[in-house]
Amino acid sequence: MSHVTDFPAAAPEIAAAHFLQRLNLETDCDDVHSAMKEGDMDFVLLHVVGSPEAFARRHIAGALHLPHREISAERIAQWPADTLFVVYCAGPHCNGADRAALKLARLGRPVKIMIGGITGWADEGFSFA
């Protein structure tokens, strides 16, 4: 028996529920890039870490800089309550997107994390502003 089969695969209905839940919470760099390229940006993309200077040096075009520490009901009041926020940080080694997503969810806002963050965006070969 291999390490892969040490534990049996979940029943298909359990796997479907699990992966649907993940897709409800996450998106990836390619999906965000495709939406932007097609002009179908029905979300607000937030760059949630770093200083204004770091943001100016490198960020995803169209993203707004709102560090997770600055997210508040007052700061996000400019968007309608049903606005979907997609948050990203430096990459898999950074939990800034998780912190931002938690704050937004606690404020009653729809939110997804763009998995991979800046590192994933660069790995896909997408350009930065």
ZADO-924383 format. One record per residue: residue number from 0; residue in one letter; z, x, y of N, C-alpha, C in turn. Coordinates in Angstrom, 2 decimals, m for minus. Layout:
BEGIN
n = NUM&res = A&n.up = Z&n.east = X&n.north = Y&ca.up = Z&ca.east = X&ca.north = Y&c.up = Z&c.east = X&c.north = Y
...
This chain:
BEGIN
n = 0&res = M&n.up = 0.00&n.east = 0.85&n.north = m1.18&ca.up = 0.00&ca.east = 0.00&ca.north = 0.00&c.up = 0.00&c.east = 0.90&c.north = 1.24
n = 1&res = S&n.up = m0.83&n.east = 0.56&n.north = 2.21&ca.up = m0.91&ca.east = 1.34&ca.north = 3.45&c.up = 0.09&c.east = 0.82&c.north = 4.48
n = 2&res = H&n.up = 0.27&n.east = 1.60&n.north = 5.51&ca.up = 1.14&ca.east = 1.15&ca.north = 6.60&c.up = 0.59&c.east = m0.12&c.north = 7.26
n = 3&res = V&n.up = m0.71&n.east = m0.29&n.north = 7.20&ca.up = m1.34&ca.east = m1.48&ca.north = 7.78&c.up = m0.90&c.east = m2.73&c.north = 7.04
n = 4&res = T&n.up = m0.76&n.east = m2.62&n.north = 5.75&ca.up = m0.43&ca.east = m3.80&ca.north = 4.95&c.up = 1.04&c.east = m3.85&c.north = 4.53
n = 5&res = D&n.up = 1.88&n.east = m2.98&n.north = 5.09&ca.up = 3.31&ca.east = m3.05&ca.north = 4.81&c.up = 3.87&c.east = m4.43&c.north = 5.11
n = 6&res = F&n.up = 3.32&n.east = m5.06&n.north = 6.14&ca.up = 3.74&ca.east = m6.40&ca.north = 6.54&c.up = 2.51&c.east = m7.29&c.north = 6.50
n = 7&res = P&n.up = 2.63&n.east = m8.47&n.north = 5.92&ca.up = 1.46&ca.east = m9.34&ca.north = 5.81&c.up = 1.02&c.east = m9.83&c.north = 7.19
n = 8&res = A&n.up = m0.26&n.east = m10.11&n.north = 7.32&ca.up = m0.79&ca.east = m10.67&ca.north = 8.56&c.up = m0.20&c.east = m12.07&c.north = 8.75
n = 9&res = A&n.up = m0.03&n.east = m12.45&n.north = 9.99&ca.up = 0.47&ca.east = m13.78&ca.north = 10.30&c.up = m0.56&c.east = m14.83&c.north = 9.90
n = 10&res = A&n.up = m0.08&n.east = m16.02&n.north = 9.67&ca.up = m0.97&ca.east = m17.13&ca.north = 9.39&c.up = m1.91&c.east = m17.31&c.north = 10.59
n = 11&res = P&n.up = m3.14&n.east = m17.73&n.north = 10.35&ca.up = m4.10&ca.east = m17.87&ca.north = 11.46&c.up = m3.59&c.east = m18.71&c.north = 12.62
n = 12&res = E&n.up = m2.87&n.east = m19.78&n.north = 12.37&ca.up = m2.39&ca.east = m20.62&ca.north = 13.48&c.up = m1.32&c.east = m19.89&c.north = 14.30
n = 13&res = I&n.up = m0.53&n.east = m19.05&n.north = 13.66&ca.up = 0.46&ca.east = m18.26&ca.north = 14.38&c.up = m0.24&c.east = m17.18&c.north = 15.20
n = 14&res = A&n.up = m1.24&n.east = m16.53&n.north = 14.60&ca.up = m2.01&ca.east = m15.51&ca.north = 15.33&c.up = m2.72&c.east = m16.13&c.north = 16.52
n = 15&res = A&n.up = m3.32&n.east = m17.30&n.north = 16.33&ca.up = m4.03&ca.east = m17.96&ca.north = 17.44&c.up = m3.07&c.east = m18.26&c.north = 18.58
n = 16&res = A&n.up = m1.91&n.east = m18.78&n.north = 18.28&ca.up = m0.92&ca.east = m19.10&ca.north = 19.32&c.up = m0.48&c.east = m17.82&c.north = 20.05
n = 17&res = H&n.up = m0.26&n.east = m16.76&n.north = 19.30&ca.up = 0.16&ca.east = m15.48&ca.north = 19.89&c.up = m0.90&c.east = m14.94&c.north = 20.85
n = 18&res = F&n.up = m2.15&n.east = m14.89&n.north = 20.39&ca.up = m3.19&ca.east = m14.30&ca.north = 21.23&c.up = m3.53&c.east = m15.19&c.north = 22.42
n = 19&res = L&n.up = m3.44&n.east = m16.50&n.north = 22.26&ca.up = m3.63&ca.east = m17.39&ca.north = 23.40&c.up = m2.55&c.east = m17.15&c.north = 24.44
n = 20&res = Q&n.up = m1.32&n.east = m16.97&n.north = 24.00&ca.up = m0.22&ca.east = m16.70&ca.north = 24.92&c.up = m0.47&c.east = m15.41&c.north = 25.69
n = 21&res = R&n.up = m0.94&n.east = m14.38&n.north = 25.01&ca.up = m1.24&ca.east = m13.12&ca.north = 25.70&c.up = m2.34&c.east = m13.31&c.north = 26.74
n = 22&res = L&n.up = m3.38&n.east = m14.06&n.north = 26.38&ca.up = m4.48&ca.east = m14.28&ca.north = 27.31&c.up = m4.07&c.east = m15.15&c.north = 28.50
n = 23&res = N&n.up = m3.04&n.east = m15.96&n.north = 28.32&ca.up = m2.50&ca.east = m16.74&ca.north = 29.43&c.up = m1.74&c.east = m15.86&c.north = 30.42
n = 24&res = L&n.up = m1.29&n.east = m14.70&n.north = 29.97&ca.up = m0.47&ca.east = m13.81&ca.north = 30.78&c.up = m1.20&c.east = m12.57&c.north = 31.28
n = 25&res = E&n.up = m2.30&n.east = m12.23&n.north = 30.62&ca.up = m2.99&ca.east = m10.98&ca.north = 30.91&c.up = m4.49&c.east = m11.20&c.north = 31.09
n = 26&res = T&n.up = m5.08&n.east = m10.31&n.north = 31.84&ca.up = m6.52&ca.east = m10.18&ca.north = 31.91&c.up = m6.81&c.east = m8.69&c.north = 31.85
n = 27&res = D&n.up = m8.05&n.east = m8.31&n.north = 31.74&ca.up = m8.33&ca.east = m6.88&ca.north = 31.68&c.up = m9.27&c.east = m6.46&c.north = 32.81
n = 28&res = C&n.up = m9.45&n.east = m5.17&n.north = 32.93&ca.up = m10.25&ca.east = m4.61&ca.north = 34.02&c.up = m11.67&c.east = m5.14&c.north = 33.99
n = 29&res = D&n.up = m12.26&n.east = m5.24&n.north = 32.82&ca.up = m13.64&ca.east = m5.72&ca.north = 32.74&c.up = m13.77&c.east = m7.16&c.north = 33.20
n = 30&res = D&n.up = m12.81&n.east = m8.01&n.north = 32.83&ca.up = m12.86&ca.east = m9.41&ca.north = 33.27&c.up = m12.74&c.east = m9.50&c.north = 34.79
n = 31&res = V&n.up = m11.85&n.east = m8.72&n.north = 35.38&ca.up = m11.69&ca.east = m8.72&ca.north = 36.84&c.up = m12.96&c.east = m8.20&c.north = 37.49
n = 32&res = H&n.up = m13.50&n.east = m7.10&n.north = 36.99&ca.up = m14.72&ca.east = m6.52&ca.north = 37.54&c.up = m15.88&c.east = m7.50&c.north = 37.45
n = 33&res = S&n.up = m16.03&n.east = m8.15&n.north = 36.31&ca.up = m17.11&ca.east = m9.14&ca.north = 36.13&c.up = m16.97&c.east = m10.29&c.north = 37.10
n = 34&res = A&n.up = m15.75&n.east = m10.79&n.north = 37.28&ca.up = m15.53&ca.east = m11.90&ca.north = 38.22&c.up = m15.91&c.east = m11.48&c.north = 39.63
n = 35&res = M&n.up = m15.54&n.east = m10.28&n.north = 40.01&ca.up = m15.86&ca.east = m9.78&ca.north = 41.34&c.up = m17.36&c.east = m9.60&c.north = 41.51
n = 36&res = K&n.up = m18.00&n.east = m9.04&n.north = 40.50&ca.up = m19.45&ca.east = m8.78&ca.north = 40.54&c.up = m20.23&c.east = m10.09&c.north = 40.63
n = 37&res = E&n.up = m19.76&n.east = m11.12&n.north = 39.95&ca.up = m20.43&ca.east = m12.41&ca.north = 39.93&c.up = m20.04&c.east = m13.29&c.north = 41.11
n = 38&res = G&n.up = m19.15&n.east = m12.80&n.north = 41.98&ca.up = m18.71&ca.east = m13.58&ca.north = 43.12&c.up = m17.83&c.east = m14.75&c.north = 42.72
n = 39&res = D&n.up = m17.19&n.east = m14.63&n.north = 41.59&ca.up = m16.35&ca.east = m15.70&ca.north = 41.05&c.up = m14.88&c.east = m15.29&c.north = 41.10
n = 40&res = M&n.up = m14.47&n.east = m14.82&n.north = 42.26&ca.up = m13.10&ca.east = m14.33&ca.north = 42.41&c.up = m12.19&c.east = m15.49&c.north = 42.79
n = 41&res = D&n.up = m11.78&n.east = m16.26&n.north = 41.80&ca.up = m10.92&ca.east = m17.42&ca.north = 42.01&c.up = m9.45&c.east = m17.05&c.north = 41.84
n = 42&res = F&n.up = m9.11&n.east = m15.87&n.north = 42.32&ca.up = m7.76&ca.east = m15.34&ca.north = 42.24&c.up = m7.57&c.east = m14.36&c.north = 43.38
n = 43&res = V&n.up = m6.32&n.east = m14.02&n.north = 43.63&ca.up = m5.99&ca.east = m12.99&ca.north = 44.61&c.up = m5.55&c.east = m11.76&c.north = 43.83
n = 44&res = L&n.up = m6.22&n.east = m10.66&n.north = 44.06&ca.up = m5.92&ca.east = m9.40&ca.north = 43.38&c.up = m4.94&c.east = m8.60&c.north = 44.22
n = 45&res = L&n.up = m3.79&n.east = m8.29&n.north = 43.64&ca.up = m2.74&ca.east = m7.58&ca.north = 44.35&c.up = m2.49&c.east = m6.20&c.north = 43.74
n = 46&res = H&n.up = m2.55&n.east = m5.21&n.north = 44.58&ca.up = m2.17&ca.east = m3.83&ca.north = 44.26&c.up = m0.69&c.east = m3.75&c.north = 44.61
n = 47&res = V&n.up = 0.17&n.east = m3.61&n.north = 43.62&ca.up = 1.60&ca.east = m3.86&ca.north = 43.83&c.up = 2.50&c.east = m2.62&c.north = 43.84
n = 48&res = V&n.up = 1.91&n.east = m1.45&n.north = 43.95&ca.up = 2.71&ca.east = m0.22&ca.north = 43.99&c.up = 2.18&c.east = 0.71&c.north = 45.07
n = 49&res = G&n.up = 2.99&n.east = 1.68&n.north = 45.41&ca.up = 2.56&ca.east = 2.77&ca.north = 46.28&c.up = 2.68&c.east = 2.48&c.north = 47.76
n = 50&res = S&n.up = 2.51&n.east = 3.54&n.north = 48.50&ca.up = 2.59&ca.east = 3.49&ca.north = 49.96&c.up = 1.26&c.east = 2.99&c.north = 50.53
n = 51&res = P&n.up = 1.27&n.east = 2.58&n.north = 51.79&ca.up = 0.00&ca.east = 2.21&ca.north = 52.43&c.up = m1.01&c.east = 3.36&c.north = 52.41
n = 52&res = E&n.up = m0.51&n.east = 4.60&n.north = 52.53&ca.up = m1.40&ca.east = 5.76&ca.north = 52.51&c.up = m2.04&c.east = 5.94&c.north = 51.14
n = 53&res = A&n.up = m1.26&n.east = 5.76&n.north = 50.08&ca.up = m1.81&ca.east = 5.87&ca.north = 48.72&c.up = m2.82&c.east = 4.76&c.north = 48.47
n = 54&res = F&n.up = m2.51&n.east = 3.56&n.north = 48.94&ca.up = m3.45&ca.east = 2.44&ca.north = 48.80&c.up = m4.75&c.east = 2.75&c.north = 49.53
n = 55&res = A&n.up = m4.66&n.east = 3.30&n.north = 50.73&ca.up = m5.86&ca.east = 3.63&ca.north = 51.51&c.up = m6.71&c.east = 4.68&c.north = 50.79
n = 56&res = R&n.up = m6.07&n.east = 5.60&n.north = 50.07&ca.up = m6.81&ca.east = 6.65&ca.north = 49.36&c.up = m7.56&c.east = 6.10&c.north = 48.16
n = 57&res = R&n.up = m6.94&n.east = 5.14&n.north = 47.43&ca.up = m7.60&ca.east = 4.66&ca.north = 46.21&c.up = m7.02&c.east = 3.32&c.north = 45.79
n = 58&res = H&n.up = m7.90&n.east = 2.33&n.north = 45.79&ca.up = m7.54&ca.east = 1.00&ca.north = 45.30&c.up = m8.82&c.east = 0.28&c.north = 44.88
n = 59&res = I&n.up = m8.67&n.east = m0.84&n.north = 44.24&ca.up = m9.81&ca.east = m1.64&ca.north = 43.82&c.up = m10.29&c.east = m2.44&c.north = 45.04
n = 60&res = A&n.up = m11.58&n.east = m2.35&n.north = 45.33&ca.up = m12.14&ca.east = m3.09&ca.north = 46.47&c.up = m11.82&c.east = m4.57&c.north = 46.31
n = 61&res = G&n.up = m11.37&n.east = m5.17&n.north = 47.39&ca.up = m11.01&ca.east = m6.58&ca.north = 47.37&c.up = m9.55&c.east = m6.84&c.north = 47.09
n = 62&res = A&n.up = m8.83&n.east = m5.81&n.north = 46.66&ca.up = m7.40&ca.east = m5.96&ca.north = 46.39&c.up = m6.62&c.east = m5.91&c.north = 47.70
n = 63&res = L&n.up = m5.53&n.east = m6.63&n.north = 47.72&ca.up = m4.60&ca.east = m6.59&ca.north = 48.84&c.up = m3.39&c.east = m5.77&c.north = 48.44
n = 64&res = H&n.up = m2.85&n.east = m5.01&n.north = 49.37&ca.up = m1.68&ca.east = m4.20&ca.north = 49.07&c.up = m0.42&c.east = m4.99&c.north = 49.37
n = 65&res = L&n.up = 0.31&n.east = m5.32&n.north = 48.33&ca.up = 1.59&ca.east = m6.01&ca.north = 48.49&c.up = 2.54&c.east = m5.44&c.north = 47.44
n = 66&res = P&n.up = 3.27&n.east = m4.37&n.north = 47.77&ca.up = 4.18&ca.east = m3.77&ca.north = 46.81&c.up = 5.17&c.east = m4.80&c.north = 46.25
n = 67&res = H&n.up = 5.47&n.east = m4.64&n.north = 44.98&ca.up = 6.35&ca.east = m5.63&ca.north = 44.31&c.up = 7.66&c.east = m5.80&c.north = 45.04
n = 68&res = R&n.up = 8.16&n.east = m4.76&n.north = 45.67&ca.up = 9.44&ca.east = m4.85&ca.north = 46.41&c.up = 9.35&c.east = m5.77&c.north = 47.63
n = 69&res = E&n.up = 8.12&n.east = m6.00&n.north = 48.10&ca.up = 7.92&ca.east = m6.81&ca.north = 49.30&c.up = 7.49&c.east = m8.25&c.north = 48.99
n = 70&res = I&n.up = 7.34&n.east = m8.58&n.north = 47.74&ca.up = 6.93&ca.east = m9.94&ca.north = 47.38&c.up = 8.10&c.east = m10.89&c.north = 47.64
n = 71&res = S&n.up = 7.80&n.east = m11.92&n.north = 48.40&ca.up = 8.82&ca.east = m12.93&ca.north = 48.74&c.up = 8.10&c.east = m14.25&c.north = 48.97
n = 72&res = A&n.up = 8.87&n.east = m15.32&n.north = 49.00&ca.up = 8.29&ca.east = m16.64&ca.north = 49.27&c.up = 7.58&c.east = m16.63&c.north = 50.62
n = 73&res = E&n.up = 8.14&n.east = m15.95&n.north = 51.59&ca.up = 7.54&ca.east = m15.90&ca.north = 52.92&c.up = 6.20&c.east = m15.16&c.north = 52.91
n = 74&res = R&n.up = 6.14&n.east = m14.06&n.north = 52.16&ca.up = 4.90&ca.east = m13.25&ca.north = 52.13&c.up = 3.76&c.east = m13.98&c.north = 51.42
n = 75&res = I&n.up = 4.08&n.east = m14.79&n.north = 50.42&ca.up = 3.00&ca.east = m15.45&ca.north = 49.68&c.up = 2.74&c.east = m16.88&c.north = 50.14
n = 76&res = A&n.up = 3.47&n.east = m17.32&n.north = 51.15&ca.up = 3.30&ca.east = m18.69&ca.north = 51.65&c.up = 1.92&c.east = m18.94&c.north = 52.25
n = 77&res = Q&n.up = 1.19&n.east = m17.87&n.north = 52.58&ca.up = m0.14&ca.east = m18.04&ca.north = 53.16&c.up = m1.18&c.east = m18.56&c.north = 52.16
n = 78&res = W&n.up = m0.86&n.east = m18.50&n.north = 50.86&ca.up = m1.77&ca.east = m18.98&ca.north = 49.85&c.up = m1.29&c.east = m20.32&c.north = 49.29
n = 79&res = P&n.up = m2.24&n.east = m21.20&n.north = 48.93&ca.up = m1.84&ca.east = m22.48&ca.north = 48.31&c.up = m1.01&c.east = m22.24&c.north = 47.05
n = 80&res = A&n.up = m0.17&n.east = m23.21&n.north = 46.73&ca.up = 0.76&ca.east = m23.07&ca.north = 45.61&c.up = 0.08&c.east = m22.84&c.north = 44.26
n = 81&res = D&n.up = m1.16&n.east = m23.28&n.north = 44.12&ca.up = m1.85&ca.east = m23.13&ca.north = 42.83&c.up = m2.71&c.east = m21.87&c.north = 42.76
n = 82&res = T&n.up = m2.60&n.east = m20.99&n.north = 43.75&ca.up = m3.36&ca.east = m19.74&ca.north = 43.76&c.up = m2.94&c.east = m18.86&c.north = 42.60
n = 83&res = L&n.up = m3.92&n.east = m18.38&n.north = 41.84&ca.up = m3.64&ca.east = m17.43&ca.north = 40.76&c.up = m3.60&c.east = m16.03&c.north = 41.35
n = 84&res = F&n.up = m2.53&n.east = m15.32&n.north = 41.09&ca.up = m2.41&ca.east = m13.92&ca.north = 41.48&c.up = m2.65&c.east = m13.05&c.north = 40.25
n = 85&res = V&n.up = m3.48&n.east = m12.02&n.north = 40.42&ca.up = m3.68&ca.east = m11.00&ca.north = 39.40&c.up = m3.12&c.east = m9.72&c.north = 39.98
n = 86&res = V&n.up = m2.16&n.east = m9.14&n.north = 39.28&ca.up = m1.46&ca.east = m7.97&ca.north = 39.79&c.up = m1.79&c.east = m6.74&c.north = 38.94
n = 87&res = Y&n.up = m1.84&n.east = m5.60&n.north = 39.61&ca.up = m2.04&ca.east = m4.35&ca.north = 38.88&c.up = m1.23&c.east = m3.24&c.north = 39.53
n = 88&res = C&n.up = m0.96&n.east = m2.22&n.north = 38.71&ca.up = m0.23&ca.east = m1.06&ca.north = 39.20&c.up = m0.99&c.east = 0.20&c.north = 38.78
n = 89&res = A&n.up = m0.30&n.east = 1.30&n.north = 38.65&ca.up = m0.94&ca.east = 2.57&ca.north = 38.36&c.up = m1.56&c.east = 2.62&c.north = 36.97
n = 90&res = G&n.up = m0.93&n.east = 1.99&n.north = 36.00&ca.up = m1.45&ca.east = 2.02&ca.north = 34.64&c.up = m0.37&c.east = 1.74&c.north = 33.63
n = 91&res = P&n.up = m0.65&n.east = 2.03&n.north = 32.37&ca.up = 0.29&ca.east = 1.70&ca.north = 31.30&c.up = 1.66&c.east = 2.36&c.north = 31.43
n = 92&res = H&n.up = 1.74&n.east = 3.44&n.north = 32.19&ca.up = 3.00&ca.east = 4.16&ca.north = 32.37&c.up = 3.84&c.east = 3.58&c.north = 33.51
n = 93&res = C&n.up = 3.35&n.east = 2.52&n.north = 34.14&ca.up = 3.98&ca.east = 1.94&ca.north = 35.34&c.up = 4.38&c.east = 0.49&c.north = 35.06
n = 94&res = N&n.up = 5.56&n.east = 0.09&n.north = 35.49&ca.up = 5.97&ca.east = m1.30&ca.north = 35.28&c.up = 5.95&c.east = m2.11&c.north = 36.57
n = 95&res = G&n.up = 5.29&n.east = m1.61&n.north = 37.60&ca.up = 5.19&ca.east = m2.32&ca.north = 38.86&c.up = 4.52&c.east = m3.68&c.north = 38.72
n = 96&res = A&n.up = 3.49&n.east = m3.77&n.north = 37.90&ca.up = 2.80&ca.east = m5.05&ca.north = 37.70&c.up = 3.73&c.east = m6.05&c.north = 37.01
n = 97&res = D&n.up = 4.52&n.east = m5.58&n.north = 36.06&ca.up = 5.49&ca.east = m6.47&ca.north = 35.39&c.up = 6.51&c.east = m6.98&c.north = 36.40
n = 98&res = R&n.up = 6.99&n.east = m6.10&n.north = 37.26&ca.up = 7.97&ca.east = m6.50&ca.north = 38.27&c.up = 7.37&c.east = m7.53&c.north = 39.24
n = 99&res = A&n.up = 6.13&n.east = m7.27&n.north = 39.67&ca.up = 5.46&ca.east = m8.20&ca.north = 40.58&c.up = 5.22&c.east = m9.54&c.north = 39.90
n = 100&res = A&n.up = 4.76&n.east = m9.51&n.north = 38.66&ca.up = 4.49&ca.east = m10.75&ca.north = 37.93&c.up = 5.76&c.east = m11.57&c.north = 37.76
n = 101&res = L&n.up = 6.85&n.east = m10.90&n.north = 37.46&ca.up = 8.13&ca.east = m11.59&ca.north = 37.31&c.up = 8.53&c.east = m12.26&c.north = 38.63
n = 102&res = K&n.up = 8.41&n.east = m11.53&n.north = 39.72&ca.up = 8.77&ca.east = m12.11&ca.north = 41.03&c.up = 7.90&c.east = m13.32&c.north = 41.34
n = 103&res = L&n.up = 6.60&n.east = m13.19&n.north = 41.13&ca.up = 5.70&ca.east = m14.30&ca.north = 41.43&c.up = 6.00&c.east = m15.50&c.north = 40.55
n = 104&res = A&n.up = 6.24&n.east = m15.26&n.north = 39.27&ca.up = 6.57&ca.east = m16.36&ca.north = 38.36&c.up = 7.86&c.east = m17.04&c.north = 38.78
n = 105&res = R&n.up = 8.85&n.east = m16.26&n.north = 39.16&ca.up = 10.13&ca.east = m16.84&ca.north = 39.61&c.up = 9.97&c.east = m17.63&c.north = 40.91
n = 106&res = L&n.up = 8.93&n.east = m17.31&n.north = 41.67&ca.up = 8.63&ca.east = m18.07&ca.north = 42.88&c.up = 7.74&c.east = m19.28&c.north = 42.58
n = 107&res = G&n.up = 7.49&n.east = m19.51&n.north = 41.30&ca.up = 6.72&ca.east = m20.67&ca.north = 40.88&c.up = 5.21&c.east = m20.50&c.north = 41.01
n = 108&res = R&n.up = 4.75&n.east = m19.26&n.north = 41.07&ca.up = 3.33&ca.east = m18.99&ca.north = 41.26&c.up = 2.64&c.east = m18.59&c.north = 39.96
n = 109&res = P&n.up = 1.40&n.east = m19.05&n.north = 39.76&ca.up = 0.62&ca.east = m18.61&ca.north = 38.60&c.up = 0.28&c.east = m17.12&c.north = 38.74
n = 110&res = V&n.up = 0.42&n.east = m16.39&n.north = 37.66&ca.up = 0.20&ca.east = m14.94&ca.north = 37.73&c.up = m0.26&c.east = m14.40&c.north = 36.39
n = 111&res = K&n.up = m1.12&n.east = m13.39&n.north = 36.47&ca.up = m1.54&ca.east = m12.61&ca.north = 35.31&c.up = m1.48&c.east = m11.13&c.north = 35.69
n = 112&res = I&n.up = m1.25&n.east = m10.31&n.north = 34.69&ca.up = m1.30&ca.east = m8.86&ca.north = 34.88&c.up = m2.68&c.east = m8.37&c.north = 34.45
n = 113&res = M&n.up = m3.25&n.east = m7.48&n.north = 35.25&ca.up = m4.48&ca.east = m6.80&ca.north = 34.83&c.up = m4.05&c.east = m5.58&c.north = 34.03
n = 114&res = I&n.up = m4.16&n.east = m5.70&n.north = 32.71&ca.up = m3.71&ca.east = m4.60&ca.north = 31.86&c.up = m4.56&c.east = m3.35&c.north = 32.11
n = 115&res = G&n.up = m3.92&n.east = m2.22&n.north = 32.04&ca.up = m4.59&ca.east = m0.95&ca.north = 32.28&c.up = m4.42&c.east = m0.44&c.north = 33.69
n = 116&res = G&n.up = m4.34&n.east = m1.35&n.north = 34.66&ca.up = m4.16&ca.east = m0.95&ca.north = 36.05&c.up = m5.23&c.east = 0.02&c.north = 36.53
n = 117&res = I&n.up = m4.85&n.east = 0.89&n.north = 37.44&ca.up = m5.79&ca.east = 1.85&ca.north = 38.00&c.up = m6.35&c.east = 2.77&c.north = 36.92
n = 118&res = T&n.up = m5.50&n.east = 3.17&n.north = 35.98&ca.up = m5.95&ca.east = 4.04&ca.north = 34.90&c.up = m7.04&c.east = 3.36&c.north = 34.07
n = 119&res = G&n.up = m6.81&n.east = 2.10&n.north = 33.72&ca.up = m7.81&ca.east = 1.34&ca.north = 32.96&c.up = m9.10&c.east = 1.15&c.north = 33.74
n = 120&res = W&n.up = m8.97&n.east = 0.87&n.north = 35.05&ca.up = m10.14&ca.east = 0.70&ca.north = 35.91&c.up = m10.98&c.east = 1.98&c.north = 35.91
n = 121&res = A&n.up = m10.31&n.east = 3.12&n.north = 36.06&ca.up = m11.01&ca.east = 4.41&ca.north = 36.04&c.up = m11.63&c.east = 4.67&c.north = 34.68
n = 122&res = D&n.up = m10.90&n.east = 4.37&n.north = 33.61&ca.up = m11.43&ca.east = 4.56&ca.north = 32.25&c.up = m12.69&c.east = 3.76&c.north = 32.00
n = 123&res = E&n.up = m12.79&n.east = 2.60&n.north = 32.64&ca.up = m13.99&ca.east = 1.76&ca.north = 32.50&c.up = m15.15&c.east = 2.29&c.north = 33.33
n = 124&res = G&n.up = m14.87&n.east = 3.25&n.north = 34.22&ca.up = m15.92&ca.east = 3.82&ca.north = 35.07&c.up = m16.21&c.east = 3.00&c.north = 36.31
n = 125&res = F&n.up = m15.32&n.east = 2.07&n.north = 36.64&ca.up = m15.51&ca.east = 1.24&ca.north = 37.83&c.up = m15.11&c.east = 2.03&c.north = 39.08
n = 126&res = S&n.up = m15.75&n.east = 1.71&n.north = 40.18&ca.up = m15.48&ca.east = 2.46&ca.north = 41.42&c.up = m14.28&c.east = 1.91&c.north = 42.17
n = 127&res = F&n.up = m13.77&n.east = 2.74&n.north = 43.05&ca.up = m12.65&ca.east = 2.41&ca.north = 43.90&c.up = m13.09&c.east = 2.34&c.north = 45.35
n = 128&res = A&n.up = m12.30&n.east = 1.63&n.north = 46.13&ca.up = m12.58&ca.east = 1.56&ca.north = 47.58&c.up = m11.98&c.east = 2.79&c.north = 48.25
